[in-house]
Amino acid sequence: IIVNNAGVTRDKMFHGLDDAQFDFVFDANLKTGFHTTLAAMPYLREVAKQEIAENGKVAYNRKIVFTSSVAALMGNPGQYNYTAAKGAVIATTKTLARELGAFGINVNAVAPGFVETRLTAAKEPGKDLGIPEEMRQMAKMMISLGRLGQPEDIANVTAFLVSSDSDFVSGVTIPVTGGQLGGM
């Protein structure tokens, strides 16, 4: 099981981005999953090849899950670098699912919506992390279930994707949004 769960932002409108800001976000959100998954390939593929040679099939499916974002599906002003990177994660998920399916490797992604973390907590005066409370309330109004997501909501979908219950699920991105109807 591999869960590629990197995520950082450096929000800025497109016309204000520079190469360093773009590269930092793209590298953290996309390249970390690339390197982690690439490092595991010899083990995942070779074991599967051996199982297929001996038994005609893999003993069990291996799982790779990437964390994308609903922002990649909707776009989000001020997040060009982030949405581009998370969109590339979705494309990576689809491509690897096609490349690795023959080895019994399922590749999927989750696309969280607005989830309460230390990065999305109410911003306190003088603190770098967090967002204004008004923005949090606005986000809540756009979520049809009427609440912000919790880390457990994402973990539960990820747990499904790495379980044998998802052995016939591959190449998909599951939005975990509480029914979020629009972007911020």
N, C-alpha and C positions, 0 to 999 in steps of 0.2 A: 504494500500500500504506500502510495506517495500522495501527500496532500500539499500542493503548492499554494501557500496562503500568504504570499507577500502582498503588501499594499501600502503605498505612500502617495501623498499628494503634495504638490507645490502649486497651488491655484494662482492663476494669473490669466488675464484675458490674452487671447492669441497674439495680438499685436505687441504685447509687452514681454512675451517669452524670449528667453535667449537659449543658446545651445546647451549650456550647463544645466539649466532648469529642466529642459526637455529630456536630456540624456539621463539625469538622475532619476526622474520618475519612470522613464521607459525601462531603464536598466533594472530598477528595483521591482517593477511590476511584471515585466516580461522575462528578462534575462535570467533572473534567479530561478524561475521555473524551468527555463531551458536548460540551464547548467545542472540543476538537481536531477531532472528527468534523464538528461543525456548520460550522466554519471551512472544511473541505475540500469540503463539499457543493456549492457552486456549480461547482467545478472537476470533480468526479466526475460530477455529474448532467448538466451542460451538454455535456461531451465525449461522454458516452454518448448524449445526445439527438441530437447532430450525427451521430455514427456510425450511429445507427439511421435517421435521415433519409436519409443517403447510401447506406447498404449494407443496410438492413433488419434489421441486428443490430449488436451491439457488436463491436468489433475483438477485444477480449479482456476477460475479467472483471477488475474491480477488487476489491481485498480489504481488509476491515476485520476486525481481530482485537482482541477485548477480553480482558483477564486478569481472571478471576473468582477463585474459590477453592473448594476442596472443602468448606470451612467453610460456604459458602452452601448447599451441597447437604445437609449433615448437621446444621448448627447447631453451636455451640461455646460452652460456658459461659464467661462473661466477655467475649464478643465480640459482643454484640448489635449495636453500631454497625457493626462490620466485616462481620458476616454479612448484615445488612440491606443495606448498600451493595453488597456483592458479589452478593447476590441480585438487587438492582436492575440490576446489570450483565448478569446472565443474561436478565432480562426485556427490557432494552434490546436485547440481541443478537437475541432472537427478533422483537421489534417492527421493528427496522431491517432485518432480513433480509426481512421481508414488505413493508416500504415500498420498499426499494431493489432488490429482485430484478429488477424490470422494466428497470432500468438496468444490468444485468449486474454488480451489486455484491454480492459474497458477504460476509455478516457472520456471524462465528463467535466462539466464546470458548474459552479453555483454562481449566481449573480445577485449578491445581496443588494437590497434597497437601503433605506435609512436605518442603521443599526446603532443602538446606544453603546458607545465605547468611550474611552477617555478622550478620543479625538472629536467626538460629537457631543460631549457633555456640554452643559451650559457654560459659556465662557465667563470666567471670573475676571474682574478688573486686574490688569497687570499680568495676566497669564497668557502664554503663547497658544496653548491648546484650547479647543472648544469652539463653539459657534454661538452666536447671539440667541437668546431664548426665543425671540420673536421668530427667528428662522426655524427653530425646532418646532414651535407651535404650528407654523405654516406647513411644515413637512407632515406633521401629524394629521392635519386636515386633508391632506392629499392621499392618505392611506385609508382605504375603505374599511379595514379592520379597526381603525380608530386608535391605534397605538404604534409607537416606534418599535422596530425590531429589537430583539435581544440576541446576544451572541449564541445562545442556545438554539434559537430558531435556525441559524445557519448551520450549527453543529449537527442538528437533527437531520437535515437534508444531506449533509456531507456523510453522516453515519449510514444513511440509506445507500448512498452512492458507492461506499466502500464495502457494503455487505453483499452477501450472495443473493439477496432479494433484487439486486439491480444487474444480475448477470446478463440480461438481454437489453440493457440500456447502455448505449455508447454513442458518443458524438453529440450529446445534447448539452445545452446550457439551461439550467433551471433557475428562473427568477424567484428569489425569496424576498418578496416585497410587501406582504400583507395586503396586496391589491393596490399598490401605489399607482395612481392614475396619471402621473406626469412627473416631469423633472423639476428640479428646484429652480 
